[in-house]
Amino acid sequence: MIPTSTSDVPKLIKSLQEQTVEVEEIFSAYSPDQLLWRPNEQKWSVAGHVAHMCIVNEPYIEAMQTCVMKNKRRKSDGPYKHPWFGRWFAGQMEPPPKMRMKTAKEMKPDPTLESPDVLERFLRVQGDISQVAADAKGLDLGKARFSSPFMKLLRFSMGTGLGTLDAHNRRHIWLAREVIDWDGFPGS
């Protein structure tokens, strides 16, 4: 969800909280072996999808924290106008995936990761995103801009950045559930 007014920020934070609960439920319902199971060498595990969210979201959080600090005087309750590319990009992240994207090497999760570490990191990252969203409330989320931490030429409004992370998380939670539903998933 891309915020179009200040009143949308609490809805975004609520969405992030719901994602946190959903991932906690998944991690409590399955064993570490199940969370680390991969359908094949090219596919990620449930824990891999959650780790990927952290790998991608952490640099975005840092960029957005800096953006909030630099734009404290740029106030507006909306409506916010967001660039078309950011709106399109956030839309591409929504589940179910409309097209599969090749993941850059630096964004790929380590297949030898430990599931308890992944959950702990995810909980911290989700809290950080929620804090950035809360700190951004009242800023002009359409005019406050930052560069993508992965492709510096791409600039996003704060609103499209927050909306992209929200949609990206939903996408990978959906993909993690796809792994659980895969034929051959342990215990199924």
Solvent accessible surface area in square Angstrom, and as a share of the most:
residue,aa,sasa,rsa
1,M,68,0.30
2,I,38,0.19
3,P,0,0.00
4,T,70,0.41
5,S,29,0.18
6,T,20,0.12
7,S,73,0.47
8,D,19,0.10
9,V,0,0.00
10,P,66,0.42
11,K,113,0.48
12,L,1,0.00
13,I,32,0.16
14,K,120,0.51
15,S,21,0.13
16,L,2,0.01
17,Q,103,0.46
18,E,94,0.42
19,Q,7,0.03
20,T,25,0.14
21,V,78,0.45
22,E,54,0.24
23,V,1,0.01
24,E,70,0.31
25,E,97,0.44
26,I,6,0.03
27,F,18,0.08
28,S,97,0.62
29,A,72,0.56
30,Y,59,0.23
31,S,49,0.32
32,P,77,0.48
33,D,113,0.59
34,Q,34,0.15
35,L,5,0.03
36,L,51,0.25
37,W,58,0.20
38,R,68,0.25
39,P,25,0.16
40,N,65,0.33
41,E,134,0.60
42,Q,149,0.66
43,K,70,0.30
44,W,41,0.14
45,S,7,0.04
46,V,0,0.00
47,A,0,0.00
48,G,3,0.03
49,H,16,0.07
50,V,2,0.01
51,A,5,0.04
52,H,7,0.03
53,M,0,0.00
54,C,0,0.00
55,I,33,0.17
56,V,11,0.07
57,N,0,0.00
58,E,47,0.21
59,P,41,0.26
60,Y,12,0.04
61,I,9,0.04
62,E,121,0.54
63,A,23,0.18
64,M,0,0.00
65,Q,81,0.36
66,T,64,0.37
67,C,4,0.02
68,V,7,0.04
69,M,125,0.56
70,K,161,0.68
71,N,21,0.11
72,K,103,0.44
73,R,234,0.85
74,R,112,0.41
75,K,135,0.57
76,S,33,0.21
77,D,101,0.52
78,G,28,0.27
79,P,120,0.75
80,Y,12,0.04
81,K,175,0.74
82,H,15,0.07
83,P,39,0.25
84,W,170,0.60
85,F,58,0.24
86,G,2,0.02
87,R,122,0.45
88,W,113,0.40
89,F,45,0.19
90,A,4,0.03
91,G,28,0.27
92,Q,29,0.13
93,M,13,0.06
94,E,51,0.23
95,P,34,0.21
96,P,78,0.49
97,P,23,0.15
98,K,124,0.52
99,M,98,0.44
100,R,140,0.51
101,M,74,0.33
102,K,187,0.79
103,T,30,0.17
104,A,42,0.33
105,K,177,0.75
106,E,113,0.51
107,M,37,0.17
108,K,92,0.39
109,P,14,0.09
110,D,78,0.40
111,P,84,0.53
112,T,106,0.62
113,L,27,0.14
114,E,102,0.46
115,S,3,0.02
116,P,85,0.53
117,D,91,0.47
118,V,8,0.05
119,L,38,0.19
120,E,127,0.57
121,R,80,0.29
122,F,1,0.00
123,L,64,0.32
124,R,124,0.45
125,V,0,0.00
126,Q,5,0.02
127,G,41,0.39
128,D,45,0.24
129,I,1,0.00
130,S,22,0.14
131,Q,100,0.44
132,V,1,0.01
133,A,0,0.00
134,A,48,0.37
135,D,74,0.38
136,A,0,0.00
137,K,94,0.40
138,G,16,0.15
139,L,4,0.02
140,D,18,0.09
141,L,0,0.00
142,G,1,0.01
143,K,121,0.51
144,A,0,0.00
145,R,92,0.34
146,F,10,0.04
147,S,31,0.20
148,S,3,0.02
149,P,32,0.20
150,F,54,0.23
151,M,120,0.54
152,K,140,0.59
153,L,174,0.87
154,L,42,0.21
155,R,132,0.48
156,F,2,0.01
157,S,0,0.00
158,M,0,0.00
159,G,0,0.00
160,T,0,0.00
161,G,0,0.00
162,L,1,0.01
163,G,0,0.00
164,T,6,0.04
165,L,1,0.01
166,D,0,0.00
167,A,1,0.00
168,H,12,0.06
169,N,0,0.00
170,R,65,0.24
171,R,10,0.04
172,H,13,0.06
173,I,7,0.04
174,W,96,0.34
175,L,11,0.05
176,A,1,0.01
177,R,92,0.33
178,E,53,0.24
179,V,7,0.04
180,I,20,0.10
181,D,116,0.60
182,W,85,0.30
183,D,134,0.70
184,G,57,0.55
185,F,6,0.02
186,P,45,0.28
187,G,83,0.80
188,S,112,0.73
